[in-house]
Amino acid sequence: MPVPHTVITPPRPAPSSPYDPVKRLIDVVGAVVLLVLTAPLMVVVALLVATSLGRPVLFRQARAGRDGAPFVLVKFRTMRPPAPEQGRVADGDRLTALGRWLRATSLDELPTLWNVLRGEMSLVGPRPLLPEYLERYSLHQARRHEVRPGVTGLAQVRGRNGLGWDEKLDLDVRYVDNRSLRFDLSILAATVVTVLRRDGINAEGSATAHEFLGTQATPAPRDRTAV
């Protein structure tokens, strides 16, 4: 999939933190360890996806990373392809039973550890969103791109897709301003609890999450695969 070359200019130079080099080291070590430990599980999931949904096993989509730079996010597939002639267009119609389970357990996210290892993502940070959202952020909200996006983040452990967009983006900026080793460890610990409880998997009235149309806009009443 071609990656769009949309890049935003942050409203101010991205401030560095003494923690950032340590954070990157933790990301690399953590991603390597998790990839090794979860390799057998990923093989099983890949076989289940291939059997249930066919190929390709992986879902790839362009997302906006640090400073808005585009990259390709990699996850396990959870949906059938659109089929308008069969009435299969909305995410809720395309999402399979296996896909719902993978999303509920966050097992579909395991391949994103490769994004972490490649430096496109971090273990903890704002979730990577669609490139077309870049022009819809306020200057405050755009600050979420001052750091690498994360596999998990503050918004994910404070409600995930159950939160409104303004609240989620505010939490993203709060993380940017307060990132630290202690904060990251608390978010990682809270992520385990959130996954076990299966909290906030989808937005109200949606199989996944509503599209972000901007701060002043009303969310579209259709599903998106953006989160």
LORO-604957 format. One record per residue (C-alpha): residue number from 1; residue in three letters; y, z, x. Coordinates in steps of 0.2 Angstrom, whole numbers, plus 5000, padded with zeros to 4 digits. Layout:
N
n:res:Y:Z:X
NUM:ala:Y:Z:X
...
! end
This chain:
227
n:res:Y:Z:X
1:met:5000:5000:5000
2:pro:5017:4995:5007
3:val:5028:5010:5010
4:pro:5046:5008:5004
5:his:5059:5010:5017
6:thr:5071:5022:5007
7:val:5078:5035:5018
8:ile:5091:5048:5012
9:thr:5104:5056:5023
10:pro:5103:5075:5021
11:pro:5120:5082:5014
12:arg:5121:5091:5031
13:pro:5111:5091:5047
14:ala:5094:5098:5045
15:pro:5096:5116:5053
16:ser:5083:5120:5065
17:ser:5074:5137:5066
18:pro:5066:5146:5080
19:tyr:5051:5147:5070
20:asp:5049:5128:5068
21:pro:5039:5125:5084
22:val:5028:5139:5080
23:lys:5026:5133:5063
24:arg:5021:5116:5069
25:leu:5008:5124:5081
26:ile:5001:5133:5067
27:asp:5000:5117:5056
28:val:4990:5108:5070
29:val:4978:5122:5073
30:gly:4976:5126:5055
31:ala:4973:5108:5050
32:val:4960:5106:5063
33:val:4951:5122:5059
34:leu:4951:5118:5040
35:leu:4946:5100:5043
36:val:4930:5106:5053
37:leu:4926:5120:5040
38:thr:4928:5109:5025
39:ala:4920:5093:5032
40:pro:4903:5096:5023
41:leu:4913:5100:5007
42:met:4923:5084:5008
43:val:4907:5074:5010
44:val:4900:5081:4994
45:val:4917:5078:4985
46:ala:4918:5060:4991
47:leu:4900:5057:4985
48:leu:4904:5064:4968
49:val:4920:5053:4967
50:ala:4911:5038:4972
51:thr:4897:5041:4959
52:ser:4909:5045:4945
53:leu:4924:5034:4949
54:gly:4918:5021:4961
55:arg:4928:5015:4976
56:pro:4940:5018:4984
57:val:4936:5037:4985
58:leu:4954:5041:4991
59:phe:4970:5040:4982
60:arg:4985:5034:4992
61:gln:5003:5035:4987
62:ala:5020:5033:4995
63:arg:5029:5050:4996
64:ala:5046:5056:5003
65:gly:5044:5067:5019
66:arg:5056:5076:5030
67:asp:5074:5068:5029
68:gly:5067:5057:5015
69:ala:5056:5047:5027
70:pro:5042:5038:5018
71:phe:5024:5041:5022
72:val:5007:5038:5013
73:leu:4999:5054:5005
74:val:4980:5054:5004
75:lys:4970:5064:4991
76:phe:4954:5062:4983
77:arg:4954:5051:4967
78:thr:4954:5060:4951
79:met:4958:5046:4938
80:arg:4951:5029:4932
81:pro:4962:5014:4935
82:pro:4974:5009:4920
83:ala:4965:4999:4907
84:pro:4978:4995:4893
85:glu:4965:4984:4883
86:gln:4954:5000:4882
87:gly:4969:5011:4878
88:arg:4968:5019:4895
89:val:4986:5020:4901
90:ala:4992:5038:4901
91:asp:4986:5050:4914
92:gly:4978:5061:4901
93:asp:4967:5046:4896
94:arg:4963:5041:4914
95:leu:4959:5058:4921
96:thr:4940:5061:4921
97:ala:4931:5078:4919
98:leu:4927:5078:4937
99:gly:4946:5074:4941
100:arg:4951:5089:4930
101:trp:4939:5100:4940
102:leu:4945:5094:4957
103:arg:4963:5097:4952
104:ala:4960:5114:4944
105:thr:4951:5119:4961
106:ser:4964:5109:4972
107:leu:4949:5101:4980
108:asp:4957:5084:4978
109:glu:4970:5090:4991
110:leu:4958:5092:5005
111:pro:4962:5075:5013
112:thr:4980:5079:5014
113:leu:4975:5090:5029
114:trp:4975:5073:5039
115:asn:4994:5071:5034
116:val:4997:5088:5041
117:leu:4988:5084:5057
118:arg:4998:5068:5059
119:gly:5014:5077:5057
120:glu:5019:5070:5040
121:met:5016:5087:5031
122:ser:5015:5105:5034
123:leu:5003:5118:5027
124:val:5018:5126:5018
125:gly:5033:5118:5012
126:pro:5041:5109:4997
127:arg:5028:5097:4988
128:pro:5030:5079:4993
129:leu:5037:5069:4979
130:leu:5040:5051:4974
131:pro:5052:5041:4984
132:glu:5061:5035:4969
133:tyr:5067:5053:4966
134:leu:5078:5053:4981
135:glu:5093:5046:4972
136:arg:5091:5058:4958
137:tyr:5093:5074:4967
138:ser:5109:5084:4968
139:leu:5115:5088:4986
140:his:5108:5105:4984
141:gln:5091:5099:4978
142:ala:5091:5086:4992
143:arg:5090:5100:5005
144:arg:5071:5102:5001
145:his:5069:5087:5013
146:glu:5076:5097:5028
147:val:5058:5102:5032
148:arg:5041:5094:5031
149:pro:5033:5094:5014
150:gly:5019:5106:5012
151:val:5001:5106:5005
152:thr:5006:5122:4996
153:gly:5023:5130:4994
154:leu:5034:5143:4985
155:ala:5035:5133:4969
156:gln:5016:5131:4969
157:val:5013:5150:4969
158:arg:5027:5154:4957
159:gly:5021:5143:4942
160:arg:5017:5126:4949
161:asn:5019:5112:4935
162:gly:5022:5126:4923
163:leu:5040:5127:4930
164:gly:5054:5116:4925
165:trp:5061:5104:4938
166:asp:5077:5113:4941
167:glu:5067:5129:4945
168:lys:5055:5121:4956
169:leu:5068:5112:4966
170:asp:5078:5128:4968
171:leu:5063:5137:4975
172:asp:5060:5123:4987
173:val:5078:5125:4994
174:arg:5075:5144:4994
175:tyr:5060:5141:5005
176:val:5070:5130:5017
177:asp:5083:5144:5019
178:asn:5070:5158:5022
179:arg:5055:5150:5031
180:ser:5046:5162:5043
181:leu:5029:5166:5048
182:arg:5028:5181:5036
183:phe:5034:5170:5022
184:asp:5022:5156:5026
185:leu:5007:5169:5027
186:ser:5012:5177:5010
187:ile:5013:5159:5002
188:leu:4996:5155:5009
189:ala:4988:5171:5002
190:ala:4996:5169:4985
191:thr:4990:5151:4985
192:val:4972:5157:4986
193:val:4975:5168:4970
194:thr:4984:5154:4961
195:val:4969:5142:4964
196:leu:4957:5155:4959
197:arg:4967:5159:4943
198:arg:4970:5140:4940
199:asp:4988:5143:4935
200:gly:5001:5130:4931
201:ile:4989:5115:4934
202:asn:4999:5104:4922
203:ala:5016:5104:4913
204:glu:5017:5108:4894
205:gly:5012:5093:4884
206:ser:5006:5083:4900
207:ala:4990:5081:4909
208:thr:4999:5082:4926
209:ala:5018:5084:4927
210:his:5033:5076:4919
211:glu:5044:5063:4928
212:phe:5059:5070:4937
213:leu:5074:5060:4929
214:gly:5088:5071:4937
215:thr:5096:5088:4934
216:gln:5105:5082:4918
217:ala:5091:5072:4911
218:thr:5077:5077:4899
219:pro:5059:5075:4906
220:ala:5051:5060:4899
221:pro:5037:5063:4887
222:arg:5024:5054:4898
223:asp:5012:5060:4912
224:arg:5015:5057:4930
225:thr:5004:5059:4946
226:ala:5019:5064:4956
227:val:5014:5082:4959
! end
